[in-house]
Amino acid sequence: MDILELAKNIDNVKSNIAKVCLDCNRQNDVILVGASKTMSQDVIDAVNNNNLLNVLGENRVQELIQKYRDGQNFEWHFIGKLQSNKVKYIIDKVKLIHSVDSISLAKEIDKQAKKHNLVMPVLLQINMGKEESKSGFFIEEIENSISEISKFENITIKGLMAVMPICEESKTIELYKTLKIKFLECKEKYNFEYLSAGMTNDYLLAIEYAGANIVRVGTAIFGKRSYDEKI
Ligand SMILES: *Cc1c(COP(=O)(O)O)cnc(C)c1O
């Protein structure tokens, strides 16, 4: 992919974010995570060498390990389904894990973080559509999960992450409004900082209706992927 095109896409996404924040009368504190799955090392290097993004996110451990280099001038987030037995490969490489979807995964993150003498910042994933094909906590059970996971000393819960069903815009907006209420409650109660919600098709809706301050954008930045997989 052409570097000028990449830079232009990122500028576009950033200015869309700035505009929606202005329209909603909110501070633009939105962190843009470039979802770089399936993108080649050349693309990662282009982002790095030209300081195009502060954060890249991968949803597969194998890809993250391959693309990770010491001294890259952006940070990596893990944004996809994480198997407990693979936590050990990424624990010292990522600055935030968006996708904690079970107590047992949290337990393993805690264990590996302890080994590295660090406290791992995480988000708890909410399955907004209650879809069987997707993982994450249901919004009704999130407070229980928070109190369980808060017991782990080497994890710090920084907020929530939403995975959304594919549905009509009106339904998306409704779900985002529900999410916003829950996030604000948790922000108040637990001092949560981040709400990660929104991808290429709905990041502006997520900012406007859920108050998301982290968005994960792939296609609008890197173009269409040659193959895709379930998120
Ligand atoms: C791929 C991916 C995204 C970005 O998807 P786009 O629709 O291409 O913007 C966001 N979040 C997760 C977890 C992903 O795997």
The ligand as an SDF file (V2000), in Angstrom:
LIG
                    3D

 15 15  0  0  0  0  0  0  0  0999 V2000
  -10.3380   -6.0010   12.5700 C   0  0  0  0  0  0  0  0  0  0  0  0
  -10.8050   -5.4580   13.8520 C   0  0  0  0  0  0  0  0  0  0  0  0
  -11.2410   -4.1350   13.9550 C   0  0  0  0  0  0  0  0  0  0  0  0
  -11.2880   -3.1750   12.7800 C   0  0  0  0  0  0  0  0  0  0  0  0
  -12.2110   -3.5780   11.8090 O   0  0  0  0  0  0  0  0  0  0  0  0
  -12.5770   -2.6520   10.5730 P   0  0  0  0  0  0  0  0  0  0  0  0
  -14.0010   -2.9150   10.3120 O   0  0  0  0  0  0  0  0  0  0  0  0
  -11.7010   -3.0910    9.4430 O   0  0  0  0  0  0  0  0  0  0  0  0
  -12.3200   -1.2490   10.9510 O   0  0  0  0  0  0  0  0  0  0  0  0
  -11.6460   -3.6870   15.2020 C   0  0  0  0  0  0  0  0  0  0  0  0
  -11.6460   -4.4790   16.2950 N   0  0  0  0  0  0  0  0  0  0  0  0
  -11.2320   -5.7450   16.2330 C   0  0  0  0  0  0  0  0  0  0  0  0
  -11.2550   -6.5740   17.4720 C   0  0  0  0  0  0  0  0  0  0  0  0
  -10.7900   -6.2790   15.0220 C   0  0  0  0  0  0  0  0  0  0  0  0
  -10.3800   -7.5570   14.9700 O   0  0  0  0  0  0  0  0  0  0  0  0
  1  2  1  0
  2  3  1  0
  2 14  2  0
  3  4  1  0
  3 10  2  0
  4  5  1  0
  5  6  1  0
  6  7  2  0
  6  8  1  0
  6  9  1  0
 10 11  1  0
 11 12  2  0
 12 13  1  0
 12 14  1  0
 14 15  1  0
M  END
$$$$
